[in-house]
Amino acid sequence: MKKIRFELNPPKTVQNRYFEEHELRRSLSSLVTRANELVGLIDGIHITDSVLGVPRISGISVAHFIRRAGNNLPISCSVRARDRNYTSFMQFVGDAILLGLESILILKGDELGPDSSTSNLKPTEILRVLQSEKYDRYIHFSLAVPSKAKDRIQVEKKILSGAHSLVTQSIESLADLGELADLAKLHGTRIVACIMIPSQKNLKSAQMIGLDWSEYSEDPVSFILEANKIAGEVLLTSPNHFAAAIEVLKAIANQT
C-alpha cells in the first residue's frame, strides 16, 4: 500500500529586504491553499524548517493555520538542531504534541552565514534526551540520513538510535535506496525516501544539492511507485514548481 507525503516550505519572514506583515500573510494564505489542494492526493504533509538557514515561519505556526482551514491531513515537521538549545527543543516538541502533529524530523540543518552562531547539538543526542524524558510516547521522531550509504557506520548509528524512521536526502537511484532500506530493515527501522519532482523550475535546487535525476526524469511516476515499494513511504519535494507536483500526484492516483 502506497504512502506519500508532500513537503511544504513555510514563507520567509523577510521577503523583500524588510519585514512586511501583509506580504507574510499573503504568502501564508497561498501555502494554506496549496495544502488544501493536496487533500485526496497524499497521505500527509511535511513542513520544512528554514531551508538553507534562511529564516522562515515556524512549522508549528504553519501547521496551526493549515488545521484552522479545516485540513485534517497528518502533519509532520522538520526542526533544525543548529538553531536551538534543549529548552527551545522541548518547547517545539511540546507545541507539536498539543497541536496533534504526527512526527518530527530532527536534522542538523544547513550552515548559516559566517557571522551566525550555531548550536553544537547533534540530532542523535537530542533524540536520546527526548526519549529519556518519554516524549516519544506522544509523537514519533525521525532522523535524516544521506541518500547513499557511503558511511555505513554513521548510517548504522542512526539506525540504532531508536528513531521511528529515517528520512533520506533526495535520492537519485533505486539501488542506493535499496541498500539503505536493507540496512534499516535488519534492525526493524523504517526508511522514508525523499524524491524531488524533476522539472526545469526545480533544476537550480537540484544542482545546489548535487542531485542527478537522470534515472527518473523521463518517468517520475514509476520511480516514485517503485521507491515506495522499497521504502514503504515517500516524501515528495518540489520547492519551486507546485503545479508539476500536482500533475505527478494525479498521475500516481490514476495508477493505484
VOLUMRO-295361 format. One line per field, with one value per residue: residue number from 1; residue in three letters; x, y, z of N, C-alpha, C, O, CB in turn. Coordinates in steps of 0.001 Angstrom, whole numbers. Glycine has a CB too. Example, Ala and Ser with C-alpha at 12.3 -4.5 7.8 and 13.67 -1.06 7.14 Angstrom:
VOLUMRO-295361
i <- (1	2)
aa <- (ALA	SER)
nu <- (13190	12850)
nv <- (-5690	-2250)
nw <- (7800	7080)
cau <- (12300	13670)
cav <- (-4500	-1060)
caw <- (7800	7140)
cu <- (13200	12900)
cv <- (-3300	30)
cw <- (7800	7870)
ou <- (14236	13409)
ov <- (-3319	1138)
ow <- (8465	8039)
cbu <- (11308	14084)
cbv <- (-4473	-598)
cbw <- (9046	5725)
//
This chain:
VOLUMRO-295361
i <- (1	2	3	4	5	6	7	8	9	10	11	12	13	14	15	16	17	18	19	20	21	22	23	24	25	26	27	28	29	30	31	32	33	34	35	36	37	38	39	40	41	42	43	44	45	46	47	48	49	50	51	52	53	54	55	56	57	58	59	60	61	62	63	64	65	66	67	68	69	70	71	72	73	74	75	76	77	78	79	80	81	82	83	84	85	86	87	88	89	90	91	92	93	94	95	96	97	98	99	100	101	102	103	104	105	106	107	108	109	110	111	112	113	114	115	116	117	118	119	120	121	122	123	124	125	126	127	128	129	130	131	132	133	134	135	136	137	138	139	140	141	142	143	144	145	146	147	148	149	150	151	152	153	154	155	156	157	158	159	160	161	162	163	164	165	166	167	168	169	170	171	172	173	174	175	176	177	178	179	180	181	182	183	184	185	186	187	188	189	190	191	192	193	194	195	196	197	198	199	200	201	202	203	204	205	206	207	208	209	210	211	212	213	214	215	216	217	218	219	220	221	222	223	224	225	226	227	228	229	230	231	232	233	234	235	236	237	238	239	240	241	242	243	244	245	246	247	248	249	250	251	252	253	254	255	256)
aa <- (MET	LYS	LYS	ILE	ARG	PHE	GLU	LEU	ASN	PRO	PRO	LYS	THR	VAL	GLN	ASN	ARG	TYR	PHE	GLU	GLU	HIS	GLU	LEU	ARG	ARG	SER	LEU	SER	SER	LEU	VAL	THR	ARG	ALA	ASN	GLU	LEU	VAL	GLY	LEU	ILE	ASP	GLY	ILE	HIS	ILE	THR	ASP	SER	VAL	LEU	GLY	VAL	PRO	ARG	ILE	SER	GLY	ILE	SER	VAL	ALA	HIS	PHE	ILE	ARG	ARG	ALA	GLY	ASN	ASN	LEU	PRO	ILE	SER	CYS	SER	VAL	ARG	ALA	ARG	ASP	ARG	ASN	TYR	THR	SER	PHE	MET	GLN	PHE	VAL	GLY	ASP	ALA	ILE	LEU	LEU	GLY	LEU	GLU	SER	ILE	LEU	ILE	LEU	LYS	GLY	ASP	GLU	LEU	GLY	PRO	ASP	SER	SER	THR	SER	ASN	LEU	LYS	PRO	THR	GLU	ILE	LEU	ARG	VAL	LEU	GLN	SER	GLU	LYS	TYR	ASP	ARG	TYR	ILE	HIS	PHE	SER	LEU	ALA	VAL	PRO	SER	LYS	ALA	LYS	ASP	ARG	ILE	GLN	VAL	GLU	LYS	LYS	ILE	LEU	SER	GLY	ALA	HIS	SER	LEU	VAL	THR	GLN	SER	ILE	GLU	SER	LEU	ALA	ASP	LEU	GLY	GLU	LEU	ALA	ASP	LEU	ALA	LYS	LEU	HIS	GLY	THR	ARG	ILE	VAL	ALA	CYS	ILE	MET	ILE	PRO	SER	GLN	LYS	ASN	LEU	LYS	SER	ALA	GLN	MET	ILE	GLY	LEU	ASP	TRP	SER	GLU	TYR	SER	GLU	ASP	PRO	VAL	SER	PHE	ILE	LEU	GLU	ALA	ASN	LYS	ILE	ALA	GLY	GLU	VAL	LEU	LEU	THR	SER	PRO	ASN	HIS	PHE	ALA	ALA	ALA	ILE	GLU	VAL	LEU	LYS	ALA	ILE	ALA	ASN	GLN	THR)
nu <- (844	606	2281	2389	3877	3897	6101	6105	7242	7551	6682	9201	10399	11300	10823	11163	13553	12781	10802	7391	4156	1754	2669	3679	1364	-60	1570	1405	-1317	-1421	115	-1514	-3700	-2507	-1958	-4542	-5228	-3889	-5270	-6683	-4881	-2515	-942	-121	1320	4451	6310	8889	11926	13250	14981	18281	19134	17773	15667	12403	8819	7742	7281	5321	3553	2683	1438	-665	-2240	-2930	-4478	-6523	-7840	-9365	-8164	-7367	-5255	-2580	227	3688	6801	9935	12832	15527	18688	20837	19857	18911	18626	18441	16223	14569	14052	12460	10266	9337	8692	6763	4748	4166	3078	761	-613	-1211	474	1990	4663	8171	10952	14232	16990	20355	20720	21273	24279	24607	25168	28581	28844	27051	26030	25894	24256	25852	24624	23816	21702	21220	21883	19999	17671	18087	17819	15157	13877	14573	13093	10603	9042	8548	6377	4199	4567	6081	9573	11983	15070	17494	19105	21856	21456	22791	24469	27216	28871	28713	28920	28071	25446	24415	24625	22613	20461	20431	19624	17057	15120	11918	11709	13816	14696	15553	17966	17375	16851	18488	18744	17415	18793	20614	18778	17667	19814	20072	17549	17677	19649	18354	16098	17182	17286	14730	13846	12208	12383	12139	11775	13032	12126	12763	10671	11162	11763	12060	11919	12689	15301	17542	17508	18009	20601	21990	22176	23539	22104	21337	18960	18622	18013	15308	13926	12480	10347	8933	6775	6685	9145	8746	6678	7998	10041	8488	7632	10023	10824	8543	7443	7185	8554	7709	9191	9019	10330	10106	8059	5041	2793	3757	4186	1562	551	2077	1253	-1468	-1236	-90	-2205	-4012	-2886	-3013)
nv <- (-1198	2168	5031	8360	11420	14994	17744	20979	24331	26765	30311	32856	34976	37554	38983	40901	42428	43940	43289	42685	42645	42220	40992	38635	37428	37112	35251	33113	32523	31614	29286	27745	27377	25778	23515	22616	21880	19533	17607	14416	13546	12879	11353	12741	15790	17401	19776	22024	23371	26372	26175	26028	27770	30144	32374	31354	31132	29415	25872	24939	27102	27254	24745	25133	27084	25618	23580	25169	25900	23751	21488	18184	16469	14280	15734	16432	17758	19384	20068	22140	21398	23147	25667	25729	25304	22973	23792	25250	23197	21452	23084	23330	20647	20110	21937	20822	18345	19137	20281	18106	16935	14483	13555	14404	15514	15429	17259	18226	20532	23059	25043	28304	31821	33162	34785	33968	32454	29029	26070	23333	20975	17580	15723	12990	13054	14826	13373	11230	12461	13346	10892	9809	11393	10635	11759	10491	8873	10180	11312	10714	10391	11262	10781	12285	10886	10310	10100	7986	5068	5567	6106	3763	3244	5614	5727	3354	3988	5871	4268	2572	4271	4270	5785	6480	6450	6828	9468	9986	12046	13747	11250	9613	7218	3977	1729	2649	3440	960	-293	1244	755	-2002	-2104	-734	-2333	-4578	-3944	-3395	-824	1932	3323	6416	7607	10397	12327	14456	16324	16162	18932	21843	24187	23321	22705	24293	24024	21295	21177	22607	20832	18805	16859	14300	13622	11945	9236	9036	11122	10949	9324	9885	8990	6137	5676	6798	5158	2699	3262	3605	1007	-139	1365	1901	4304	7548	10779	13538	16301	19542	22224	24610	24361	23813	23132	21164	19104	18527	17488	15120	13789	13403	11678	9484	8779	7903	5529	3802)
nw <- (0	-922	507	643	1280	1232	834	2226	2100	4538	4418	3893	6489	5968	2926	929	1462	3779	6725	6226	7222	5739	3397	4396	5423	3054	1671	3438	3291	663	887	2599	924	-1042	504	944	-1641	-1865	-533	-643	-2494	-1295	1620	3780	5125	5089	6840	6303	7848	7840	5403	4058	5967	5885	7486	8283	8738	11640	11646	13351	13587	10910	10652	12429	11072	8794	9925	10990	8737	8204	7210	7567	7121	8099	9764	9668	10911	10253	12290	13015	14331	14516	15148	17745	21344	24141	25628	23802	22047	23594	23972	21317	20702	22653	21860	19349	20053	21467	19380	17927	16027	13848	13597	14123	12385	13125	12342	11392	9800	7296	6972	8427	7745	7820	10067	11918	14925	15932	17167	18863	19157	18481	16289	17043	19746	20744	20217	21966	24478	24337	24169	26668	28336	27701	25659	23294	23655	22803	20319	17124	16282	13849	12044	9846	6987	4683	1055	69	1211	1979	4195	6229	8947	10190	9258	10339	13030	13322	12660	14845	16799	17688	16524	15111	12344	9415	7376	4106	2338	-812	-3136	-5906	-7056	-7286	-6552	-4619	-2680	-2071	-796	1539	2659	3133	5111	7171	7633	8776	11410	12047	11410	9846	6534	4901	1733	190	-2569	-5269	-7395	-10841	-12778	-14870	-13378	-10899	-11234	-10465	-7672	-7484	-8554	-6616	-4489	-5625	-7019	-9270	-11427	-13587	-13748	-13320	-14534	-16918	-16341	-13722	-12184	-12183	-10955	-8422	-7435	-7380	-5562	-3352	-2882	-2103	151	1635	2323	871	540	-1122	-2794	-4134	-4637	-6148	-7975	-7800	-9352	-11094	-9304	-8503	-10897	-11126	-8797	-9341	-11516	-10245	-8555	-10447	-11231	-9134)
cau <- (0	1458	2160	3111	3783	4417	6826	5789	8199	6906	7166	10308	9934	11603	10752	11655	14538	12244	9625	6099	3141	770	3316	3760	14	-395	2314	859	-2602	-1129	554	-2688	-4464	-1810	-2173	-5897	-5232	-3257	-6208	-7128	-3774	-1382	-1280	353	2098	5659	6670	10330	12369	14274	15932	19488	19372	17013	14575	11037	7827	7821	6394	4197	2602	2103	515	-1846	-3079	-3463	-5550	-7614	-8551	-10165	-7384	-7066	-4167	-1500	1300	4980	7633	11379	13369	16980	19479	21760	19237	18198	19188	17492	14981	13709	13599	11349	9123	8850	8071	5531	3762	3789	2201	-526	-1279	-1577	1307	2287	6083	9155	12231	15332	18149	21375	20382	22322	25043	24178	26243	29814	28765	25950	26376	25044	24313	26669	23824	23701	20358	21113	21911	18687	16719	18322	17229	13701	13443	14739	12024	9355	8259	8205	5097	3128	4864	7191	10764	12757	16385	17857	20279	22219	20747	23621	25063	28668	29404	27810	28978	27225	24059	24033	24469	21273	19513	20391	19230	15686	14200	10773	12035	14941	14289	16725	18084	16769	17508	18583	18951	16682	19783	21084	17674	17551	20885	19688	16380	18119	20335	17369	15203	17889	17038	13320	13636	11567	13044	11288	12571	12742	12299	12436	9979	12039	11192	13009	11869	13368	16661	18525	17519	18680	22030	22556	22460	24254	21171	21256	17695	18555	17431	13841	13325	11550	9166	8979	5689	7137	10242	8157	5949	8978	10683	7515	7674	11284	10936	7289	6906	7915	8354	7951	9508	9044	10483	9790	7101	3928	1913	4340	3940	153	418	2650	397	-2678	-852	74	-3555	-4661	-2240	-3142)
cav <- (0	3362	6117	9501	12681	16085	18746	22387	25258	27970	31563	33557	36076	38781	38594	41989	43169	44317	42548	43307	41710	41864	40039	37365	36859	36694	34026	32068	32158	30820	27966	27023	26988	24631	22369	22127	21238	18219	16667	13388	13119	12442	10781	13605	16977	17635	21190	22175	24343	27340	25552	26814	28709	31378	32370	31182	30947	28122	24808	24856	28140	26848	23638	25715	27712	24547	22963	26133	25929	22531	20416	17188	15568	14169	16718	16274	18970	19337	21053	22222	21397	24289	26900	25566	24643	21976	24448	25539	21911	20961	23941	22966	19321	20239	22581	19864	17342	19771	20532	16823	16548	13059	13256	15476	15124	16178	17277	19216	21770	23702	26057	29687	32697	33080	35571	33471	31402	27848	25101	22147	19785	16592	15146	11750	13408	15400	12266	10458	13201	13306	9537	9608	12126	9969	12489	9586	8205	11008	11758	9983	11160	10752	11372	12366	10120	10614	9314	6820	4503	5578	5982	2785	3360	6733	5329	2340	4683	6461	3155	2027	5329	4071	6685	5793	6280	7585	10153	10195	13213	13440	10107	9629	5842	2942	806	3267	3356	-440	-578	1880	49	-3302	-1847	-345	-3451	-5506	-3528	-3070	620	2352	4314	7279	8042	11745	12424	15764	16293	16702	19952	22922	25154	22731	22335	25011	23379	20004	21426	23082	19688	17799	15787	13899	12883	11329	7890	9045	12338	10619	8630	10030	8251	4757	5733	7064	3961	1663	3685	3347	-434	-437	2045	1881	5667	8503	12204	14283	17714	20294	23534	25773	24028	23095	22592	19908	18095	18148	16621	13808	13165	12949	10516	8376	8400	7176	4229	2973)
caw <- (0	-1025	1470	76	2000	404	1604	2013	2708	5085	3819	4533	7342	5220	1516	72	2255	5081	7165	5958	7688	4699	2490	5102	5467	1684	1391	4289	2711	-532	1341	3116	-265	-1628	1387	706	-2961	-1732	102	-1566	-3358	-479	2924	4852	4787	5881	6826	6490	8857	7416	4475	3762	7043	5680	8471	7803	9788	12314	11189	14279	13174	9629	10930	13064	10055	7954	10708	11149	7458	8090	6589	8595	6736	9085	9550	10335	10803	10498	13233	12831	15562	14528	15603	19006	22515	24632	26070	22654	21513	24406	23656	19990	20765	23429	20990	18307	20664	21759	18108	17347	14895	13794	13817	13991	11797	13735	11437	11728	9095	6504	7681	8294	7297	8615	11297	12747	15879	15793	18254	18626	19452	17421	16257	17820	21169	21045	20241	23186	25590	24178	24522	28111	29005	27293	24662	22202	23913	22257	18957	16517	15936	12727	11797	8437	6538	3287	40	-226	2427	1842	5547	6840	10404	10574	8985	11332	14312	13319	12682	16206	17742	18159	15830	14492	10933	8880	6157	3260	1477	-2109	-3771	-7362	-7500	-6555	-5997	-3376	-1722	-1651	162	2799	3197	3645	6378	8179	7932	9659	12791	12198	11270	8603	5700	4095	586	-286	-4020	-5829	-8677	-11880	-13659	-15139	-12282	-9739	-11615	-9653	-6357	-7657	-8743	-5350	-3614	-6401	-7367	-10673	-11535	-14915	-13669	-13243	-15085	-18003	-15808	-12267	-11521	-11965	-9991	-7102	-7002	-7056	-4316	-2288	-2599	-1416	1440	2385	2372	44	798	-2356	-2658	-5391	-3999	-6987	-9042	-7187	-10392	-11587	-8273	-8585	-12076	-10782	-7792	-10023	-12303	-9294	-8121	-11554	-11404	-7927)
cu <- (881	1216	3035	2810	4385	4988	6402	6809	7464	7452	8324	9754	10184	11693	11283	12515	14036	11025	8357	5006	2178	1361	3380	2395	-435	288	1766	-486	-2423	-703	-619	-3564	-3837	-2017	-3556	-6014	-4673	-4183	-6740	-6035	-2610	-1877	-814	1178	3328	6069	8148	10641	13533	15380	17044	19758	18654	15813	13193	10102	7951	6837	5173	3130	1910	1086	-780	-2790	-3684	-4639	-6767	-8448	-9374	-9463	-6931	-6012	-3147	-363	2544	5790	9105	11727	14891	17708	20373	21177	18737	19082	18131	16164	14037	13228	12391	10089	8486	8093	6763	4418	3255	2822	811	-1318	-1681	-771	1722	3746	6941	10441	13313	16536	19127	21059	21570	23023	24477	25342	27429	29753	27694	26445	25408	25236	25207	25910	23745	22299	20214	21127	20565	17645	16849	17691	15702	13140	13518	13637	10633	8470	7779	6965	3956	3342	6050	8350	11522	14115	16661	19095	20609	21432	21515	24316	26578	29345	28483	27786	28051	25745	23572	23850	23074	20201	19336	19938	17844	14702	13077	11034	13244	14508	15526	16780	17539	17542	17540	18688	18153	17643	20318	20012	17529	18598	20564	18539	16764	18821	19320	16500	15857	17598	15594	13004	13063	12411	11982	12152	12133	13070	11888	11756	10884	11301	12222	13062	12558	14846	17718	18637	18242	20196	22704	22923	23164	23394	21142	19993	17523	17913	15907	13162	12304	10264	9167	7913	6116	8246	9696	7442	6910	9705	9766	7487	8914	11273	9681	6656	7807	7541	8715	8236	9560	9135	10034	8741	5971	3018	2435	4104	2503	-75	920	1742	-908	-2402	-675	-1292	-4265	-4090	-2451	-4592)
cv <- (1250	4318	7256	10755	13772	17189	20168	23253	26486	29227	32164	34713	37437	38409	39656	42956	43525	43456	43352	42298	41282	40875	38656	36682	36378	35368	32850	31589	31287	29406	27135	26549	25775	23372	21773	21440	19812	17167	15699	12857	12541	11915	11654	14755	17042	19088	21336	23252	25165	26710	26526	27889	30029	31367	32301	31024	29547	27118	24650	25878	27766	25727	24151	26317	26680	23867	23898	26244	24669	21365	19434	16169	15466	15123	16323	17537	18608	20337	20976	22285	22630	25518	26851	25036	23669	22609	24691	24259	21393	21788	23529	21641	19377	20870	21608	18814	17927	20044	19238	16428	15086	12750	14495	14886	16025	16111	18370	20550	22343	24780	27441	30518	32654	33822	35073	32379	30246	26930	23929	20855	18872	15979	13871	12027	13987	14298	11466	11139	13148	11932	9307	10300	11701	10793	11550	8741	8944	11446	10956	10932	10473	11448	11363	11516	10517	9729	8068	6369	4426	5392	5060	2906	4468	6397	4329	2959	5292	5379	2633	3050	5125	5039	5884	5520	7125	8172	10460	11615	12801	12337	10288	8222	4870	1935	1343	3181	1943	-815	11	1128	-1296	-3146	-1557	-1526	-4501	-5211	-3063	-1592	930	3393	5104	7852	9419	11831	13811	15588	16903	17707	21061	23912	24634	22450	23014	24390	22049	20190	21862	21921	18549	16625	15554	13048	12184	9947	7921	10232	12059	9975	8695	9207	6825	4702	5915	5825	2836	1991	3417	1877	-790	108	1967	3245	6591	9914	12954	15744	18345	21767	24731	25505	23167	22454	21271	18780	17612	17203	15213	13073	12659	11715	9282	7864	7587	5794	3303	2830)
cw <- (0	134	977	879	1099	1286	1209	2758	3244	4427	4609	5368	6700	3750	563	885	3653	5421	6870	6274	6578	3695	3126	5135	4088	1339	2194	3759	1474	-153	1841	1954	-933	-795	1155	-652	-2890	-1125	-946	-2476	-2567	865	4079	4307	5690	5728	7159	7522	8317	6569	4115	4806	6894	6630	7821	8994	10367	11731	12077	13896	11872	9840	11549	12022	9102	8647	10794	9871	7228	7430	7671	8179	7874	8741	10332	10080	10919	11578	13174	14171	15656	15228	17039	20130	23038	25061	24894	21977	22280	24153	22324	20045	21553	22605	19926	18847	20926	20485	17401	16131	15007	14134	13617	13435	12378	12799	11841	11078	8353	7321	7418	7768	8236	9948	12261	13687	15723	16984	17868	18906	18235	17455	17082	19322	21603	21153	21538	24407	25527	24543	26030	28900	28511	26358	23557	22483	23204	20809	18431	16217	14803	12681	10296	8157	5104	2320	-364	1053	2304	3191	6343	8360	10892	10374	10025	12716	14410	13338	14099	17245	18334	17548	15188	13020	10567	7544	5336	2727	110	-2823	-5282	-7936	-6644	-5922	-4668	-2291	-1192	-626	1532	3462	3785	4993	7488	8602	8823	11122	13002	12111	9896	7878	4930	2978	120	-1781	-4493	-7184	-9742	-12769	-13822	-13987	-11020	-9998	-10753	-8261	-6417	-7783	-7442	-4420	-4366	-6811	-8871	-10832	-12883	-14884	-13723	-13904	-16180	-17499	-14280	-11543	-11209	-10915	-8572	-6575	-6628	-5757	-3130	-1905	-1780	6	2290	2537	1558	478	-479	-2055	-4039	-5024	-4820	-8063	-8482	-8232	-10936	-10591	-8313	-9768	-11777	-9793	-8407	-10881	-11425	-8842	-9198	-11754	-10235	-7521)
ou <- (1790	112	4258	1655	5278	4438	6347	7189	6812	8576	8416	8765	9388	12544	11801	12223	14792	10319	8257	4940	1825	646	3160	2298	-1111	-341	1674	-770	-3177	-1111	-708	-4107	-4540	-2227	-3717	-6811	-4956	-3903	-7194	-6220	-1803	-3057	-1083	1672	3254	6168	8609	9749	14676	16550	16789	20527	18884	15013	12866	10547	8237	5712	4103	1941	699	-4	-1863	-3999	-4818	-5671	-7907	-9615	-10011	-10096	-6196	-5885	-2876	-27	2469	5505	9472	11024	15473	17392	20643	21908	18185	20122	17053	15102	12849	12139	11412	8981	7267	6993	5772	3279	2060	1862	-198	-2549	-2400	-1254	1798	4032	6512	10955	13314	17038	18769	21121	22722	22442	23942	26381	27302	30523	27457	27192	24234	26232	25309	26491	23623	21762	19199	20466	20061	16831	15848	17104	15038	12072	12628	13280	9625	7267	6730	6547	2871	2406	6925	8147	11680	14286	16123	20010	19740	20823	20982	24704	27167	30287	27585	26748	27334	24902	22456	23009	22435	19153	18226	19872	17496	13559	13274	10631	13643	14010	16446	15762	17266	18738	16730	18719	18208	17341	20461	20307	17295	18318	20758	18551	16236	18617	19429	16204	15170	17653	15277	12006	13392	13064	11046	13155	10990	14162	10803	12208	11336	10325	13139	14131	12966	15564	18690	19739	19002	20972	23862	23878	23361	23893	20948	19965	16401	17328	15281	11938	11365	9220	9376	8128	5929	8282	10145	7580	6666	9956	10218	7336	8861	11658	9751	5468	9028	6377	9881	7613	10079	8138	9629	8551	5949	2522	1656	3854	2246	-814	271	1497	-1398	-3235	-1058	-1509	-5035	-4731	-2106	-4893)
ov <- (1376	4408	7136	11102	13495	17521	20511	22954	27187	29216	32004	35345	38361	37608	39327	44149	43421	42967	44530	41229	40106	40010	37641	35478	35356	34469	31731	30392	30338	28438	25945	25445	24851	22288	20553	20515	18987	15971	16115	11845	11790	12015	11339	14707	16774	19588	20828	23950	24708	26706	27709	28818	30949	30432	33085	30807	28596	27463	24268	25562	27936	25760	23660	26092	26842	23611	23448	26634	24524	20355	19810	15119	16461	15301	15934	18292	17647	21328	19896	23108	23111	26309	27841	24416	23547	22015	24379	24225	20947	21252	23397	21522	18760	20405	21570	18440	17284	20040	19266	15675	14525	11802	15490	13891	17235	15027	19316	21590	22137	25356	27722	29975	32155	33522	35687	31488	30452	27003	23575	19770	19338	15738	13683	11327	13682	14294	11072	10475	12931	11823	8681	9862	12319	10545	11780	7965	8390	11900	10561	12113	9252	12549	10531	11437	11007	8737	7195	7194	3362	4608	5524	2694	4298	6736	4440	2503	5231	5551	2293	2740	5726	5119	4742	4481	8020	7453	11121	12306	11621	12473	11016	8045	4932	1357	591	2886	1745	-1566	-639	895	-1692	-3948	-2077	-1697	-5228	-6102	-2422	-1139	272	4230	4526	8513	9598	11451	14291	14803	18037	17356	21198	24422	25422	22011	22374	24247	21707	19444	21523	22023	17465	15507	16487	11888	11867	9519	6941	10344	12834	10065	7680	8776	6354	3792	5250	5479	2102	1103	3049	1542	-1632	-582	1966	3350	6441	10211	13002	16349	17758	22486	25752	26324	21950	21347	20358	17639	16416	16226	14229	11875	11596	10812	8177	6655	6679	4953	2124	2168)
ow <- (821	670	902	1122	299	2336	28	3890	2470	3926	5826	4996	6860	3364	-505	973	4619	4539	7211	5668	6487	3190	2464	4897	3972	782	1690	3771	1260	-795	1539	1995	-1343	-1340	1169	-805	-3758	-1200	-2012	-3151	-3114	1200	5239	3181	6890	4608	8182	8005	8334	6951	3891	4556	7678	6584	6931	10121	9639	11370	11601	13880	11736	9269	11232	12076	8651	8027	10679	9915	6185	7121	8584	8809	8545	7570	11497	9150	11595	11773	13270	15030	16757	15824	17520	19903	22455	24871	24972	21403	21680	24123	22217	19505	21163	22637	19634	18173	20639	20503	16402	15286	16100	14866	13033	13945	12151	12501	12541	11734	8735	8241	6345	7391	9354	10860	13302	13280	15417	17704	16693	18893	17102	18536	17752	20089	22684	22077	22135	25262	26541	25146	26607	29993	28852	26275	22954	21624	23029	20150	19202	15936	14801	13203	9565	8976	4383	2721	-1050	1880	2497	3316	7046	8987	11878	11205	10532	13491	15460	13961	14508	18434	19350	17999	14773	12499	11312	6678	5816	2671	-108	-3084	-5857	-9154	-5416	-4878	-3704	-1132	0	308	2559	4671	4824	5905	8598	9784	9540	11969	14004	12673	8909	8501	4378	3249	-301	-2204	-4163	-8017	-9584	-13432	-13012	-13656	-10168	-9099	-10351	-7732	-5511	-7185	-7198	-3649	-3817	-6940	-9651	-10419	-13277	-15879	-14126	-13846	-16362	-18146	-13616	-10410	-10088	-10086	-7638	-5402	-5670	-4942	-2046	-731	-882	950	3519	2845	1554	748	-872	-1182	-4988	-5089	-4264	-8962	-8668	-8021	-11210	-10981	-8172	-9647	-12131	-9940	-8028	-10964	-11807	-8757	-8885	-12384	-10319	-6528)
cbu <- (-956	1208	2569	2735	4524	3310	8336	4341	9284	7107	6028	11327	10623	12941	9335	10470	14930	11871	9721	5998	2365	283	4733	4287	-981	20	3797	715	-3398	-35	1602	-3513	-4547	-315	-2009	-6896	-4413	-2014	-7386	-8232	-3287	-378	-676	1169	1238	6815	5799	11007	12779	14892	15213	19365	20804	16547	14660	10930	6403	7564	7144	4669	3314	3211	1173	-1432	-2267	-2364	-5044	-7055	-7566	-11391	-6155	-8316	-3481	-975	837	5742	7252	12184	12843	17340	20328	22143	18109	17031	19615	18103	15298	14451	14732	11718	9560	10018	9036	5780	4369	5037	2817	-311	-377	-2995	2545	1960	6550	9412	12195	15690	17697	22762	19846	21736	26512	23664	25744	30955	28502	24801	26359	25353	22901	27916	22411	24793	19974	22255	23046	18275	16933	19831	17712	13313	14300	16103	12214	8566	9089	9366	4822	2963	5165	6732	11678	11994	17501	18103	20023	23741	20481	24663	24487	29132	29536	28221	30420	27599	23935	25092	25550	21087	19983	21756	19278	15635	14947	9490	10835	16220	13499	16727	19584	16712	16791	19778	20437	15700	20944	21476	16364	17662	22224	19294	15328	19060	21321	16490	14739	19391	18001	12837	14958	10170	14054	10629	12458	13551	11473	13707	8622	12607	9838	12642	10424	12676	16898	18147	16093	18128	22239	21566	21160	25415	19764	22552	16532	19944	17883	13432	14402	12221	9133	8824	4426	7633	11216	7176	4992	9989	11056	6123	7656	12472	11282	7517	6787	7609	9218	6754	10846	7770	11885	11037	7811	3122	1760	5852	4264	-741	1190	4075	96	-3252	431	914	-4381	-4531	-780	-2334)
cbv <- (5	4084	5663	9709	12604	16651	18571	22706	25680	28048	32576	34076	36016	39459	38276	42746	44434	45815	42222	43797	42328	43130	40519	37577	37893	37788	34224	32569	33409	31495	28103	27929	28155	24927	22781	23277	22073	18337	17425	13916	14283	13603	9401	12808	18267	16687	21997	22510	23627	27997	25072	27459	28958	31521	33613	29961	31189	28291	23504	25084	29488	26393	22609	26786	28734	23516	22609	27510	26109	22824	20994	16470	16062	12719	18133	14994	20002	19629	20800	23447	20131	24654	27241	24643	25688	21210	25784	26413	20883	20995	25420	22875	18300	21065	23826	19183	16817	21073	21351	16840	17447	12523	12140	16184	15219	15612	17484	18733	22798	24307	26001	30244	34115	33620	37010	32938	31938	27098	24605	22199	20184	15493	14859	10795	14419	16421	11349	10267	14662	13665	8495	10123	13622	9615	13637	8683	8126	12213	13297	9272	11334	10953	10603	13828	8576	10421	10162	7140	3107	6881	7381	1373	3630	7979	4725	1227	5782	7363	2024	1500	6666	4191	7520	6628	6650	6687	11449	9209	13731	14699	8793	10458	5483	2218	585	4737	3811	-1357	-24	3344	-145	-3987	-665	783	-4096	-5441	-2411	-3587	1394	2910	3638	8418	7037	12807	11335	16638	17050	15565	20515	23644	25506	21447	22677	26498	23176	19273	22489	24016	19171	17303	16115	13106	13824	11229	7195	9004	13235	9696	7149	11480	8239	4138	6882	8254	3489	1503	5180	3796	-1246	148	3472	1298	6170	8286	12702	14163	17917	19996	23723	26264	23288	24037	23596	20076	18653	19404	17212	13972	14155	14074	10801	8823	9652	7955	4409	3569)
cbw <- (1230	-2353	2918	-1408	3398	-515	1408	2486	1681	6608	3727	3473	8703	5720	1154	-587	1529	5099	8673	4480	8825	3962	2118	6528	6008	666	1699	5727	2360	-1373	2443	4084	-1262	-1762	2863	795	-3962	-887	791	-2392	-4193	-268	3056	5853	4927	5445	7826	5161	10170	8633	3200	2398	7159	4182	9340	6853	9248	13801	11126	15736	13018	8648	11862	14083	9267	7625	12129	11533	6319	7340	5814	8971	5431	9158	9965	9827	11895	9202	14697	11982	15643	13108	14707	18810	23624	25802	26772	21644	21564	25899	23605	18991	21405	24685	20322	17731	21982	22525	17206	16989	14806	12424	12875	15357	10232	15156	9978	11295	10064	5216	7275	9649	7167	7815	10962	11865	17331	14482	18615	19479	19907	17566	14842	17456	21455	19966	19024	23410	25579	22738	23790	28566	28793	28511	24061	21914	25437	23105	18915	15227	17168	11397	12570	8026	6639	3065	-1185	-1339	2713	1195	6237	6443	10868	9771	7572	11394	14478	12093	11756	16584	17057	19644	14764	14650	10050	8724	6476	2105	1385	-2987	-3404	-7800	-7459	-7491	-6997	-3620	-2367	-2846	-349	2561	2111	2636	6229	7647	6647	9405	13179	13484	11489	8883	4725	4959	-563	524	-4752	-5965	-8599	-12736	-13091	-16428	-11968	-9337	-13064	-9542	-5840	-8900	-9820	-4650	-2992	-5627	-6860	-11128	-11308	-15511	-12390	-11830	-15626	-18993	-16286	-11900	-12400	-13287	-10345	-7172	-8106	-8201	-4374	-2720	-3914	-2193	1220	3734	3845	-1469	2022	-3302	-1908	-6286	-3643	-7642	-10212	-6309	-11531	-11848	-6889	-8717	-13269	-10182	-6665	-10890	-13068	-8067	-7775	-12839	-11627	-6771)
//
